[in-house]
Each structure stands twice: as structure tokens, then as C-alpha cells.
Amino acid sequence: MRVKGNTERGMKTYMSIRQAAQATGLGESYIRKGVKERLIPGFYVAGQGSKFMVNVPMLLQQLEKQSQGNVTVE
């Protein structure tokens, strides 16, 4: 059974910036800068001022692709 809003691993799909930082080990400032530069996947919550919800699984996929691009085989 899948719970709405959760991934298969039990991690919530969308988290606040603070929660996403704790879950991923990334700094809040890194995530906030990425949000400002439109590099972090997610959305602003309507009616909540400037609350941004991070799509954590998509963020982790982005980081995985970036890290794979940094690998060189000799």
C-alpha cells in the first residue's frame, strides 16, 4: 500500500527547506540559494507567503546526475 505523498522508501516527496536539509545533509543556505536561482525542484505554497516545498526525490536525482558527471575513468 502506498501512502499519498510518500515515496516507496517512506520519505515524504515534498518537504520544507529545513526538512529537506535535514533529510539530505545539504545546508539550508545551499538549498535556499538554489531555490532563488531556480535550480531546486519544488513549488511555493499558495497562501503561505514564501514557503517553498522541495521535491526531495527529484533533488536527489539531480545530485546523482551531477555526481556521475564528475567521475572520470582512467
N, C-alpha and C positions, 0 to 999 in steps of 0.2 A: 504494500500500500504506500502510495506517495502522498506526502503532506504538501498541500499547496504552499508554494513559496520556498520550498526546500529542494536541495539537490539530492542526488542519490546518497551522498556521503553524510547527509544530515546537516550540512552547513546551509544557512539561510542564503538565498540568492542575492537579496538586496540588504545592505547594511549601511548604517550611518558611517560617516568618515572615521569617527573614533572606533567603532566596532570593527570596521574593515582594517584599520591599522593594527588593532589587537589580533585579529584573526590571521593576518598575512605577515606580520612582523615588519611591515613598512612603516615609516614615520608618518604621523599625521600631516606634517608640513609637506612631505613629498606628495601625498595624495591631494592635499589642498592645492598645491601648485599645479598638479596635473589636471585637476578639475578646472582651475582658472584657465589653463591653456587648452582645454577641451581634449585632453588625452586619456582621461579616465572614463570608462563606460558607466553610465547611470543616468539619473534624472533628478530634477528639482521637484520637490513635493509641493503640489498646489495648495495654497492656503497656509503653508508652514514657513513663510518668509524665504530664507535662503537655505533651507535644509536640503542637502543633496544625499541621495541614496545611491551607493556604489553597487554595481553589478559585480560581485566578487568573483564568481566563476569566470566571467569574461575577462576581468582584470588579470586573473592568474593565467589564462590562456595567452593574453598579450605578453606578459612577462616571460612565459615559456618560449614563445616565438622569438622574443628579443634575445634571450639567453642562448638559444640554439644558433642564432646568427653570430654570436660572439665566439663560437667554437671553431678552431682551426685544426685540421688534421695534417700531421707532418709525415 
